[in-house]
Amino acid sequence: MKRLAAAALALALIAPLAHALEFRSVKETGVALYESPSITAKKLFVVSRYYPVEVLGTQKEWARVRDATGGIAWIPAAALSTQRWLLVTAERASVHASASDTAPANFIVPKDGVVELVELPRAGWVKVRHRDGSEGYAKISDLWGL
C-alpha cells in the first residue's frame, strides 16, 4: 500500500513536468482576442504582430491563450505562427554580444518590445534577434514567452 501511495505521489509530481508549455506568436497586426471562441463574442483587446502568447488549449479553429499579464482569451488559431517571439517584461533588456553581463551591449529593447527567439535558453541567457537582424544574448529573466 505504501508503494502504491509513493508511486501515485511521484506520478503527481512528474506529470506537470511532462506537459511542455506551448508558446506561439501572432502573425499579423490588429488581431482581436475574444472572451469566448466565436467572432460574435466580446472582443477583449487587440494585439500586434509578433505578440507572444501561451497556448492553453484548442477548440476547432480557436486557441485559448494566456498573455504575459496572465490574461486568458481566445484567438483564431489561424492568426498564430510557430515563429517564436519574446516580450520584454523588464524596464529594458540589454542584448549582449555574448552571454555575459560584462560583454558589450549590441542593442537595448524597451519594455513591451519583442525579439525573436534564435536558440533555446542556456544558463540564464537566450540568443535573440531584433527585427532589424541584429543578434545577441538577453537574460531570460527580462523576457516572457519561454
DSSP file with accessible surface (Angstrom, degrees, kcal/mol):
  #  RESIDUE AA STRUCTURE BP1 BP2  ACC     N-H-->O    O-->H-N    N-H-->O    O-->H-N    TCO  KAPPA ALPHA  PHI   PSI    X-CA   Y-CA   Z-CA
    1    1 A M     >        0   0  190      0, 0.0     4,-2.1     0, 0.0     5,-0.2   0.000 360.0 360.0 360.0 -40.0    0.0    0.0    0.0
    2    2 A K  H  >  +     0   0  187      1,-0.2     4,-2.5     2,-0.2     5,-0.2   0.875 360.0  52.0 -65.0 -37.6    2.9    2.4    0.8
    3    3 A R  H  > S+     0   0  221      2,-0.2     4,-2.6     1,-0.2    -1,-0.2   0.903 108.9  50.0 -64.6 -41.0    4.5    1.6   -2.5
    4    4 A L  H  > S+     0   0  121      2,-0.2     4,-2.4     1,-0.2    -2,-0.2   0.926 112.1  47.4 -63.2 -43.3    1.3    2.4   -4.4
    5    5 A A  H  X S+     0   0   63     -4,-2.1     4,-2.3     2,-0.2    -2,-0.2   0.909 112.6  49.4 -65.3 -40.6    0.9    5.7   -2.5
    6    6 A A  H  X S+     0   0   59     -4,-2.5     4,-2.6     2,-0.2    -2,-0.2   0.909 111.4  49.3 -65.7 -40.1    4.5    6.6   -3.2
    7    7 A A  H  X S+     0   0   59     -4,-2.6     4,-2.5     2,-0.2    -2,-0.2   0.914 110.9  49.8 -65.5 -40.8    4.1    5.8   -6.9
    8    8 A A  H  X S+     0   0   58     -4,-2.4     4,-2.3     2,-0.2    -2,-0.2   0.916 111.7  48.5 -64.6 -41.1    1.0    7.9   -7.1
    9    9 A L  H  X S+     0   0  108     -4,-2.3     4,-1.9     2,-0.2    -2,-0.2   0.931 111.1  50.0 -64.9 -43.8    2.7   10.8   -5.4
   10   10 A A  H  X S+     0   0   45     -4,-2.6     4,-2.1     1,-0.2     5,-0.2   0.925 111.4  48.9 -61.5 -42.6    5.7   10.5   -7.8
   11   11 A L  H  X S+     0   0  120     -4,-2.5     4,-2.8     1,-0.2    -1,-0.2   0.918 108.9  53.0 -64.3 -40.2    3.4   10.5  -10.8
   12   12 A A  H  < S+     0   0   63     -4,-2.3    -1,-0.2     1,-0.2    -2,-0.2   0.860 112.7  44.8 -64.1 -33.9    1.5   13.5   -9.5
   13   13 A L  H  < S+     0   0  117     -4,-1.9     4,-0.4    -5,-0.2    -1,-0.2   0.838 118.5  41.8 -79.0 -31.9    4.8   15.4   -9.2
   14   14 A I  H >X S+     0   0  101     -4,-2.1     4,-1.2    -5,-0.2     3,-1.1   0.846  97.9  74.1 -85.3 -34.1    6.2   14.3  -12.5
   15   15 A A  H >X S+     0   0   52     -4,-2.8     4,-0.9     1,-0.3     3,-0.7   0.873  93.2  52.4 -52.9 -45.8    3.0   14.7  -14.7
   16   16 A P  H 34 S+     0   0   87      0, 0.0     3,-0.4     0, 0.0    -1,-0.3   0.853 106.8  55.2 -62.2 -28.5    3.1   18.5  -14.8
   17   17 A L  H <4 S+     0   0  145     -3,-1.1    -2,-0.2    -4,-0.4    -3,-0.1   0.790  99.2  61.0 -72.3 -26.3    6.7   18.4  -16.0
   18   18 A A  H << S+     0   0   83     -4,-1.2     2,-0.9    -3,-0.7    -1,-0.2   0.767  88.5  79.3 -73.1 -24.3    5.8   16.2  -18.9
   19   19 A H  S  < S-     0   0  138     -4,-0.9     2,-0.2    -3,-0.4    -1,-0.1  -0.742  76.9-152.3 -88.4 105.4    3.4   18.8  -20.3
   20   20 A A        -     0   0   78     -2,-0.9     2,-0.2     1,-0.1    -2,-0.1  -0.497  20.1-109.0 -77.0 146.1    5.6   21.3  -22.1
   21   21 A L        -     0   0   97     -2,-0.2     2,-0.6     1,-0.0    -1,-0.1  -0.511  27.8-146.0 -71.6 141.2    4.5   24.9  -22.4
   22   22 A E  E     -A   55   0A  89     33,-0.5    33,-3.2    -2,-0.2     2,-0.4  -0.935  17.6-176.2-114.7 111.3    3.5   25.9  -26.0
   23   23 A F  E     +A   54   0A  14     -2,-0.6     2,-0.3    31,-0.3    31,-0.2  -0.885   6.3 170.5-105.6 139.5    4.3   29.5  -26.9
   24   24 A R  E     -A   53   0A  56     29,-2.6    29,-2.8    -2,-0.4     2,-0.3  -0.866  22.4-130.5-135.2 171.3    3.3   30.9  -30.3
   25   25 A S  E     -AB  52  81A   1     56,-1.7    56,-3.6    58,-0.3     2,-0.2  -0.925  27.2-101.6-128.2 153.0    3.3   34.4  -31.7
   26   26 A V  E     - B   0  80A   2     25,-2.0    24,-2.8    -2,-0.3    54,-0.2  -0.529  25.7-150.4 -74.3 134.5    0.6   36.5  -33.5
   27   27 A K        +     0   0  101     52,-3.2     2,-0.3    -2,-0.2    -1,-0.1   0.777  69.8  23.2 -76.9 -32.7    1.2   36.5  -37.3
   28   28 A E  S >  S-     0   0  111     51,-0.4     3,-0.5    20,-0.1     2,-0.2  -0.917  82.5 -94.3-138.7 163.1   -0.3   39.9  -38.2
   29   29 A T  T 3  S+     0   0  106     -2,-0.3    19,-0.2     1,-0.2    -2,-0.0  -0.472  98.6  28.0 -76.9 145.2   -1.2   43.3  -36.7
   30   30 A G  T 3  S+     0   0   48     17,-1.0     2,-0.5     1,-0.2    -1,-0.2   0.783  71.9 159.9  81.2  31.8   -4.6   44.0  -35.4
   31   31 A V  E <   -C   47   0A  11     16,-1.7    16,-2.9    -3,-0.5    -1,-0.2  -0.733  32.5-135.8 -89.6 128.8   -5.8   40.6  -34.3
   32   32 A A  E     -C   46   0A  10     -2,-0.5     2,-0.4    14,-0.2    14,-0.2  -0.578   5.7-146.8 -83.4 145.0   -8.6   40.6  -31.7
   33   33 A L  E     -C   45   0A   2     12,-2.9    11,-3.2    -2,-0.2    12,-1.1  -0.938  22.9-151.3-108.5 136.5   -8.7   38.4  -28.7
   34   34 A Y  E     -CD  43  74A  23     40,-3.3    40,-2.8    -2,-0.4     9,-0.2  -0.724  25.0-126.2-114.2 159.8  -12.1   37.3  -27.6
   35   35 A E  S    S+     0   0  114      7,-2.5     8,-0.1    -2,-0.3    -1,-0.1   0.799  98.4   9.8 -70.6 -31.1  -13.9   36.3  -24.4
   36   36 A S  S    S-     0   0   49      2,-0.3     2,-2.5     6,-0.3     5,-0.2  -0.921  98.3 -81.2-143.8 168.1  -15.1   33.0  -26.0
   37   37 A P  S    S+     0   0   36      0, 0.0     2,-0.3     0, 0.0    24,-0.1  -0.352  95.0  87.5 -77.2  69.9  -14.3   31.0  -29.2
   38   38 A S  S >  S-     0   0   40     -2,-2.5     3,-1.7     4,-0.1    -2,-0.3  -0.944  74.5-131.8-161.8 140.1  -16.6   33.0  -31.6
   39   39 A I  T 3  S+     0   0  125     -2,-0.3     4,-0.1     1,-0.3    -1,-0.1   0.674 111.3  58.5 -70.8 -11.6  -16.2   36.1  -33.7
   40   40 A T  T 3  S+     0   0  127      2,-0.1    -1,-0.3    -3,-0.0     3,-0.1   0.529  87.9 101.4 -90.7  -5.1  -19.5   37.2  -32.3
   41   41 A A  S <  S-     0   0   18     -3,-1.7     2,-0.1    -5,-0.2     0, 0.0  -0.257  91.5 -76.4 -72.2 166.2  -18.1   37.1  -28.7
   42   42 A K        -     0   0  133      1,-0.1    -7,-2.5    -8,-0.1     2,-0.5  -0.421  45.1-127.0 -64.8 130.7  -17.0   40.2  -26.9
   43   43 A K  E     -C   34   0A 131     -9,-0.2    -9,-0.3     1,-0.2     3,-0.1  -0.692  22.8-172.2 -79.2 127.3  -13.6   41.5  -28.1
   44   44 A L  E     -     0   0A  63    -11,-3.2     2,-0.3    -2,-0.5   -10,-0.2   0.874  59.8 -37.0 -88.0 -45.0  -11.3   41.9  -25.1
   45   45 A F  E     -C   33   0A  79    -12,-1.1   -12,-2.9     2,-0.0     2,-0.4  -0.972  53.8-110.5-168.6 171.6   -8.4   43.6  -26.8
   46   46 A V  E     -C   32   0A  92     -2,-0.3     2,-0.3   -14,-0.2   -14,-0.2  -0.931  28.6-156.7-116.5 137.9   -6.3   43.8  -30.0
   47   47 A V  E     -C   31   0A   9    -16,-2.9   -16,-1.7    -2,-0.4   -17,-1.0  -0.799  12.2-121.7-115.9 158.5   -2.7   42.6  -30.3
   48   48 A S    >   -     0   0   74     -2,-0.3     3,-1.7   -19,-0.2   -22,-0.3  -0.467  42.0 -75.6 -92.1 166.9    0.1   43.5  -32.6
   49   49 A R  T 3  S+     0   0  119      1,-0.2   -22,-0.2    -2,-0.2    -1,-0.2  -0.267 117.4  22.3 -58.0 143.7    2.2   41.3  -34.9
   50   50 A Y  T 3  S+     0   0   37    -24,-2.8    -1,-0.2     1,-0.3    65,-0.1   0.299  82.0 148.5  78.6  -5.5    4.8   39.2  -33.1
   51   51 A Y    <   -     0   0   45     -3,-1.7   -25,-2.0   -25,-0.1    -1,-0.3  -0.412  43.8-132.7 -62.5 124.4    3.0   39.4  -29.8
   52   52 A P  E     +A   25   0A   1      0, 0.0    16,-0.3     0, 0.0     2,-0.3  -0.546  28.1 177.0 -83.3 145.1    3.7   36.1  -27.9
   53   53 A V  E     -A   24   0A   0    -29,-2.8   -29,-2.6    -2,-0.2     2,-0.6  -0.970  29.4-123.6-138.6 154.9    1.0   34.0  -26.2
   54   54 A E  E     -AE  23  66A  21     12,-2.8    12,-2.2    -2,-0.3     2,-0.6  -0.896  27.0-134.3 -98.6 124.5    1.0   30.7  -24.4
   55   55 A V  E     +AE  22  65A   9    -33,-3.2   -33,-0.5    -2,-0.6    10,-0.2  -0.705  25.9 176.6 -82.2 120.6   -1.5   28.3  -25.9
   56   56 A L  E     -     0   0A  53      8,-3.4     2,-0.3    -2,-0.6     9,-0.2   0.707  63.0 -35.5 -93.8 -26.6   -3.5   26.6  -23.2
   57   57 A G  E     - E   0  64A  29      7,-1.3     7,-2.8     2,-0.0    -1,-0.4  -0.964  54.7-120.5 179.2 171.4   -5.7   24.5  -25.4
   58   58 A T  E     - E   0  63A 106     -2,-0.3     2,-0.3     5,-0.2     5,-0.2  -0.945  11.7-172.5-132.6 154.2   -7.5   24.4  -28.8
   59   59 A Q  E >   - E   0  62A 102      3,-2.6     3,-2.0    -2,-0.3    18,-0.1  -0.871  64.5 -59.2-147.6 106.5  -11.1   24.0  -29.9
   60   60 A K  T 3  S-     0   0  185     -2,-0.3    -1,-0.1     1,-0.3     0, 0.0  -0.333 124.7  -8.6  53.4-117.5  -11.8   23.6  -33.6
   61   61 A E  T 3  S+     0   0  136     -2,-0.1    16,-2.8   -24,-0.1    17,-0.5   0.195 123.4  85.4 -93.5  17.9  -10.4   26.8  -35.3
   62   62 A W  E <   -EF  59  76A  29     -3,-2.0    -3,-2.6    14,-0.3     2,-0.4  -0.881  58.2-154.9-122.4 151.4   -9.7   28.6  -32.0
   63   63 A A  E     -EF  58  75A   2     12,-2.8    12,-2.3    -2,-0.3     2,-0.6  -0.986  14.3-140.4-123.7 133.6   -6.9   28.6  -29.4
   64   64 A R  E     -EF  57  74A 103     -7,-2.8    -8,-3.4    -2,-0.4    -7,-1.3  -0.838  36.5-178.2 -89.8 124.1   -7.3   29.5  -25.8
   65   65 A V  E     -EF  55  73A   2      8,-3.2     8,-2.4    -2,-0.6     2,-0.4  -0.858  27.4-147.1-130.0 159.6   -4.3   31.6  -24.8
   66   66 A R  E     -EF  54  72A  83    -12,-2.2   -12,-2.8    -2,-0.3     6,-0.2  -0.973  18.9-150.6-121.7 140.6   -2.6   33.4  -21.9
   67   67 A D    >   -     0   0   11      4,-2.1     3,-1.9    -2,-0.4   -14,-0.1  -0.397  38.8 -86.3-101.9-176.8   -0.6   36.6  -22.3
   68   68 A A  T 3  S+     0   0   31    -16,-0.3   -15,-0.1     1,-0.3    77,-0.1   0.746 126.9  55.2 -63.9 -23.0    2.3   38.0  -20.3
   69   69 A T  T 3  S-     0   0  119      2,-0.1    -1,-0.3     1,-0.0     3,-0.1   0.541 120.1-106.9 -85.5  -8.3   -0.1   39.6  -17.8
   70   70 A G  S <  S+     0   0   40     -3,-1.9    -2,-0.1     1,-0.3     2,-0.1   0.376  70.3 147.8  97.0  -3.7   -1.9   36.3  -17.1
   71   71 A G        -     0   0   29     -5,-0.1    -4,-2.1     1,-0.0     2,-0.4  -0.396  36.5-147.0 -66.4 141.8   -5.0   37.3  -19.0
   72   72 A I  E     + F   0  66A  67     -6,-0.2     2,-0.3    -3,-0.1    -6,-0.2  -0.930  30.7 144.3-115.5 134.8   -6.8   34.5  -20.8
   73   73 A A  E     - F   0  65A   3     -8,-2.4    -8,-3.2    -2,-0.4     2,-0.4  -0.908  43.2-102.5-153.3 178.9   -8.6   34.9  -24.1
   74   74 A W  E     -DF  34  64A  35    -40,-2.8   -40,-3.3    -2,-0.3   -10,-0.2  -0.901  31.3-179.6-114.8 142.4   -9.5   33.1  -27.3
   75   75 A I  E     - F   0  63A   0    -12,-2.3   -12,-2.8    -2,-0.4     2,-0.2  -0.988  40.5 -96.0-137.9 144.1   -7.8   33.8  -30.7
   76   76 A P  E >   - F   0  62A  38      0, 0.0     3,-1.9     0, 0.0   -14,-0.3  -0.442  33.3-136.1 -59.1 128.8   -8.4   32.4  -34.1
   77   77 A A  G >  S+     0   0   33    -16,-2.8     3,-1.9     1,-0.3   -15,-0.2   0.841 101.9  65.0 -59.2 -31.0   -5.8   29.6  -34.4
   78   78 A A  G 3  S+     0   0   79    -17,-0.5    -1,-0.3     1,-0.3   -16,-0.1   0.707  92.3  64.1 -65.9 -17.5   -5.0   30.7  -38.0
   79   79 A A  G <  S+     0   0    9     -3,-1.9   -52,-3.2   -52,-0.1   -51,-0.4   0.514  88.5  90.1 -83.3  -3.7   -3.7   34.0  -36.5
   80   80 A L  E <   -B   26   0A   5     -3,-1.9     2,-0.3   -54,-0.2   -54,-0.2  -0.747  59.8-158.5-101.1 143.3   -0.9   32.2  -34.7
   81   81 A S  E     -B   25   0A  24    -56,-3.6   -56,-1.7    -2,-0.3    -2,-0.0  -0.812  23.3-136.2-112.6 153.9    2.6   31.5  -36.0
   82   82 A T  S    S+     0   0  114     -2,-0.3     2,-0.2   -58,-0.2   -59,-0.1   0.598  77.1 108.4 -82.6 -10.8    5.1   28.9  -34.9
   83   83 A Q  S    S-     0   0   77    -58,-0.2     2,-0.6     1,-0.1   -58,-0.3  -0.497  72.4-131.5 -65.3 131.2    7.8   31.6  -35.2
   84   84 A R        +     0   0   63     33,-0.3    33,-2.6    -2,-0.2     2,-0.3  -0.780  29.0 176.0 -98.8 122.6    8.7   32.4  -31.6
   85   85 A W  E     -G  116   0B   7     -2,-0.6     2,-0.4    31,-0.3    31,-0.2  -0.908  17.1-145.0-118.4 149.3    8.9   36.0  -30.3
   86   86 A L  E     -G  115   0B   0     29,-3.4    29,-1.9    -2,-0.3     2,-0.4  -0.929   9.3-134.8-118.3 140.8    9.6   37.0  -26.8
   87   87 A L  E     -GH 114 144B   7     57,-2.6    57,-2.3    -2,-0.4     2,-0.6  -0.778  17.9-126.7 -96.7 133.6    8.2   40.0  -24.9
   88   88 A V  E     + H   0 143B   1     25,-2.8    24,-3.0    -2,-0.4    55,-0.3  -0.695  31.5 172.0 -78.7 119.8   10.4   42.3  -22.8
   89   89 A T        +     0   0   52     53,-2.3    54,-0.2    -2,-0.6    -1,-0.2   0.591  54.1  80.9-105.1 -15.5    8.9   42.5  -19.4
   90   90 A A  S    S-     0   0   26     52,-1.4    22,-0.2     1,-0.1     3,-0.1  -0.326 101.6 -97.7 -79.6 170.2   11.7   44.3  -17.6
   91   91 A E  S    S-     0   0  148      1,-0.2    20,-1.7    20,-0.1     2,-0.3   0.858 105.3 -13.8 -57.5 -33.1   12.1   48.1  -18.0
   92   92 A R  E     -I  110   0B 143     18,-0.3     2,-0.5     2,-0.0    -1,-0.2  -0.953  64.3-137.2-163.4 152.8   14.6   47.3  -20.7
   93   93 A A  E     -I  109   0B   0     16,-2.9    16,-2.5    -2,-0.3     2,-0.5  -0.977  13.4-147.8-119.2 122.2   16.6   44.4  -21.9
   94   94 A S  E     -I  108   0B  27     -2,-0.5     2,-0.7    14,-0.2    45,-0.4  -0.787  10.3-152.3 -84.9 128.3   20.2   44.7  -22.8
   95   95 A V  E     -I  107   0B   1     12,-3.0    11,-3.2    -2,-0.5    12,-1.5  -0.924  19.1-158.0-106.8 113.3   21.2   42.3  -25.6
   96   96 A H  E     -IJ 105 137B  20     41,-3.0    41,-2.8    -2,-0.7     9,-0.2  -0.509  28.9-117.9 -96.0 160.5   24.9   41.5  -25.3
   97   97 A A  S    S+     0   0   47      7,-2.6     2,-0.3    39,-0.2     8,-0.1   0.789 101.8  10.8 -64.2 -30.5   27.5   40.2  -27.8
   98   98 A S  S    S-     0   0   57      2,-0.3     2,-2.6     6,-0.3    39,-0.2  -0.908  99.6 -81.5-141.6 171.6   27.8   37.1  -25.6
   99   99 A A  S    S+     0   0   49     -2,-0.3     2,-0.3    37,-0.1    39,-0.1  -0.391  94.1  95.1 -77.9  69.2   26.0   35.5  -22.7
  100  100 A S  S >  S-     0   0   39     -2,-2.6     3,-1.1    37,-0.2    -2,-0.3  -0.971  74.1-132.3-158.6 140.5   27.6   37.7  -20.0
  101  101 A D  T 3  S+     0   0   95     -2,-0.3    -1,-0.1     1,-0.2     4,-0.1   0.760 110.8  55.0 -62.7 -26.0   26.8   40.9  -18.2
  102  102 A T  T 3  S+     0   0  132      2,-0.1    -1,-0.2    -3,-0.1     3,-0.1   0.587  85.7 100.5 -87.1  -9.0   30.3   42.1  -19.0
  103  103 A A  S <  S-     0   0   11     -3,-1.1    -3,-0.0    -5,-0.2     0, 0.0  -0.420  88.6 -91.6 -72.6 150.0   30.0   41.6  -22.7
  104  104 A P        -     0   0   94      0, 0.0    -7,-2.6     0, 0.0     2,-0.5  -0.314  41.2-112.5 -61.3 145.8   29.3   44.7  -24.8
  105  105 A A  E     -I   96   0B  55     -9,-0.2    -9,-0.3     1,-0.2     3,-0.1  -0.681  23.6-168.0 -81.0 125.6   25.6   45.5  -25.4
  106  106 A N  E     -     0   0B  81    -11,-3.2     2,-0.3    -2,-0.5   -10,-0.2   0.844  69.7 -24.9 -78.0 -39.3   24.7   45.2  -29.0
  107  107 A F  E     -I   95   0B  32    -12,-1.5   -12,-3.0     2,-0.0     2,-0.4  -0.975  58.0-122.3-165.4 166.9   21.3   46.9  -28.5
  108  108 A I  E     -I   94   0B  75     -2,-0.3   -14,-0.2   -14,-0.2   -16,-0.0  -0.951  15.2-158.6-119.2 139.6   18.6   47.7  -26.0
  109  109 A V  E     -I   93   0B   5    -16,-2.5   -16,-2.9    -2,-0.4     3,-0.1  -0.978  18.6-134.8-118.8 125.7   15.0   46.7  -26.2
  110  110 A P  E >   -I   92   0B  85      0, 0.0     3,-2.2     0, 0.0   -18,-0.3  -0.267  41.6 -69.1 -74.3 166.4   12.5   48.7  -24.1
  111  111 A K  T 3  S+     0   0   95    -20,-1.7   -22,-0.2     1,-0.3   -20,-0.1  -0.212 123.1  20.7 -53.5 139.5    9.7   47.2  -22.0
  112  112 A D  T 3  S+     0   0  111    -24,-3.0    -1,-0.3     1,-0.3   -23,-0.1   0.420  95.8 125.9  73.7   4.0    6.9   45.6  -24.2
  113  113 A G    <   -     0   0   17     -3,-2.2   -25,-2.8   -25,-0.1     2,-0.3  -0.396  52.6-133.7 -79.5 166.7    9.3   45.4  -27.2
  114  114 A V  E     -G   87   0B  15    -27,-0.2    17,-0.3    -2,-0.1     2,-0.3  -0.930  18.9-173.3-126.8 150.3    9.8   42.0  -28.8
  115  115 A V  E     -G   86   0B   1    -29,-1.9   -29,-3.4    -2,-0.3     2,-0.3  -0.971  30.0-111.2-135.2 150.7   12.7   39.9  -30.0
  116  116 A E  E     -GK  85 129B  34     13,-3.1    13,-2.0    -2,-0.3     2,-0.4  -0.653  28.9-118.8 -84.7 137.5   12.8   36.7  -32.0
  117  117 A L  E     + K   0 128B  23    -33,-2.6   -33,-0.3    -2,-0.3    11,-0.2  -0.606  36.4 169.6 -73.1 125.3   14.0   33.5  -30.3
  118  118 A V        +     0   0   45      9,-2.6     2,-0.3     1,-0.4    10,-0.2   0.786  65.7   9.5-104.1 -45.7   17.1   32.2  -32.1
  119  119 A E  S    S-     0   0   68      8,-1.4     8,-0.5     3,-0.0    -1,-0.4  -0.970  86.1 -95.6-134.4 153.0   18.3   29.4  -29.7
  120  120 A L        -     0   0  125     -2,-0.3     7,-0.2     1,-0.1     5,-0.1  -0.283  57.1 -86.5 -64.5 151.6   16.8   27.8  -26.7
  121  121 A P        -     0   0   48      0, 0.0     2,-0.3     0, 0.0     5,-0.2  -0.228  44.0-175.4 -63.6 148.6   17.9   29.3  -23.3
  122  122 A R  B >   -L  125   0B 165      3,-2.8     3,-1.9    -3,-0.1    -3,-0.0  -0.974  64.5 -12.1-144.5 130.9   21.1   28.1  -21.6
  123  123 A A  T 3  S-     0   0  102     -2,-0.3     3,-0.1     1,-0.3    -1,-0.0   0.832 129.4 -47.6  52.1  41.8   22.4   29.1  -18.2
  124  124 A G  T 3  S+     0   0   34      1,-0.2    16,-2.1    15,-0.1    17,-0.4   0.501 121.0  94.3  85.3   2.2   20.0   32.1  -17.8
  125  125 A W  E <   -LM 122 139B  31     -3,-1.9    -3,-2.8    14,-0.3     2,-0.4  -0.907  51.1-163.8-127.0 155.7   20.6   33.5  -21.2
  126  126 A V  E     - M   0 138B   2     12,-2.3    12,-2.5    -2,-0.3     2,-0.5  -0.999  23.1-123.1-140.5 138.6   18.9   33.2  -24.6
  127  127 A K  E     + M   0 137B  43     -8,-0.5    -9,-2.6    -2,-0.4    -8,-1.4  -0.711  40.7 176.1 -82.7 129.6   20.1   34.1  -28.1
  128  128 A V  E     -KM 117 136B   0      8,-3.1     8,-1.9    -2,-0.5     2,-0.4  -0.852  23.3-142.3-132.1 165.4   17.7   36.6  -29.7
  129  129 A R  E     -KM 116 135B  72    -13,-2.0   -13,-3.1    -2,-0.3     6,-0.2  -0.997  14.0-137.4-131.9 134.7   17.3   38.6  -32.9
  130  130 A H    >   -     0   0   52      4,-3.2     3,-2.3    -2,-0.4   -15,-0.1  -0.460  34.2-106.5 -78.8 160.5   15.9   42.1  -33.4
  131  131 A R  T 3  S+     0   0  148    -17,-0.3    -1,-0.1     1,-0.3   -16,-0.1   0.768 121.1  61.2 -61.2 -22.8   13.6   42.8  -36.3
  132  132 A D  T 3  S-     0   0  108      2,-0.1    -1,-0.3     1,-0.0    -2,-0.0   0.482 123.7-103.6 -82.5  -1.8   16.4   44.7  -38.0
  133  133 A G  S <  S+     0   0   43     -3,-2.3    -2,-0.1     1,-0.3     2,-0.1   0.243  75.4 138.8 101.0 -12.5   18.6   41.5  -38.0
  134  134 A S        -     0   0   50     -5,-0.1    -4,-3.2     1,-0.0    -1,-0.3  -0.405  34.1-163.0 -65.1 142.5   20.9   42.3  -35.0
  135  135 A E  E     + M   0 129B  60     -6,-0.2     2,-0.3    -2,-0.1    -6,-0.2  -0.849  23.5 123.3-126.1 162.8   21.5   39.4  -32.7
  136  136 A G  E     - M   0 128B   3     -8,-1.9    -8,-3.1    -2,-0.3     2,-0.4  -0.973  53.1 -67.8 172.8-166.3   22.8   38.8  -29.2
  137  137 A Y  E     -JM  96 127B  52    -41,-2.8   -41,-3.0    -2,-0.3     2,-0.3  -0.935  37.4-174.3-118.3 131.1   22.1   37.3  -25.8
  138  138 A A  E     - M   0 126B   1    -12,-2.5   -12,-2.3    -2,-0.4     2,-0.3  -0.878  34.0-101.8-119.9 153.3   19.5   38.5  -23.3
  139  139 A K  E >   - M   0 125B  70    -45,-0.4     3,-1.6    -2,-0.3   -14,-0.3  -0.552  23.9-137.8 -71.2 135.4   18.8   37.4  -19.8
  140  140 A I  G >  S+     0   0   62    -16,-2.1     3,-1.6    -2,-0.3    -1,-0.1   0.795 101.0  68.2 -66.7 -24.4   15.8   35.2  -19.6
  141  141 A S  G 3  S+     0   0   92    -17,-0.4    -1,-0.3     1,-0.3   -16,-0.1   0.679  96.9  54.4 -68.5 -14.9   14.6   37.0  -16.5
  142  142 A D  G <  S+     0   0   33     -3,-1.6   -53,-2.3   -53,-0.1   -52,-1.4   0.465 105.7  65.6 -92.2  -3.3   13.9   40.1  -18.7
  143  143 A L  E <   -H   88   0B  15     -3,-1.6     2,-0.4   -55,-0.3   -55,-0.2  -0.830  59.8-154.1-125.5 158.1   11.7   38.2  -21.2
  144  144 A W  E     +H   87   0B  52    -57,-2.3   -57,-2.6    -2,-0.3   -76,-0.1  -0.988  68.5  61.3-129.0 140.2    8.4   36.4  -21.4
  145  145 A G              0   0    2     -2,-0.4    -1,-0.1     1,-0.3  -122,-0.1   0.509 360.0 360.0 123.3  15.2    7.5   33.6  -23.8
  146  146 A L              0   0   59     -3,-0.2    -1,-0.3    -6,-0.1  -124,-0.1  -0.770 360.0 360.0-103.7 360.0   10.0   30.9  -23.0
